[in-house]
């Protein structure tokens, strides 16, 4: 079976020095183009990474601001909860008091805690 019958063609190498130089030149041009395409791709990826990092930095800043706001809110609420427990303790003390004077004293202390806000 000959090479042409099998569907394959035999590649012929250039015989002239000029033809060979032209092929080398074309290959170098393609490599140069490929290099620039590859470089452009990496620049594009780098820009996308920078965009993602910028967005992440903004999100972290936002989270920090929200955290500080929540932290101060929690502080205010925890102070109020402490006050409620103190008032409740005085009311329980008044309920368990054996004399009217002790009840009045405990309830006045409860009012004093409430009005101290």
Residue pairs with C-beta under 8 A, 6 or more apart in sequence:
3 9
3 10
14 20
14 23
83 113
83 114
83 116
83 117
86 110
86 113
87 110
87 113
87 114
90 106
90 107
90 109
90 110
90 113
91 106
91 107
91 110
93 102
93 106
94 102
94 103
94 104
94 106
94 107
94 110
95 103
97 103
97 105
97 106
